[in-house]
Amino acid sequence: MSVHPRLPAPRSWWGVSQPGFGIERKMKRNQLVKHLKKHGAVLIREGSRHSIFQKGNRKTQIPRHNEIVDELARKICKDLDLPFVR
């Protein structure tokens, strides 16, 4: 099976990529929301696909998925100037 050079490598449903690409770590959304609230972030509104949180004058969006990839959780914490949860 040949893979097109411009297309990303196929991924399995369990967050594990093909051999040689590593494992994608995920965390639960409610764990991230508890962490944000504990550090002073406030829920502004709930959208149909995202929740909007604010701390001071900084805002960020959290997708409404059960699991969130660690890189996205790290970016959300960075947007609100908070320490990463893990």
Secondary structure as UniProt FT lines:
FT   TURN            5..6
FT   TURN            13..14
FT   STRAND          16..17
FT   TURN            19..20
FT   STRAND          26..28
FT   HELIX           29..38
FT   TURN            39..40
FT   STRAND          42..46
FT   STRAND          50..55
FT   TURN            56..57
FT   STRAND          58..63
FT   STRAND          67..69
FT   HELIX           70..79
FT   TURN            80..81
//
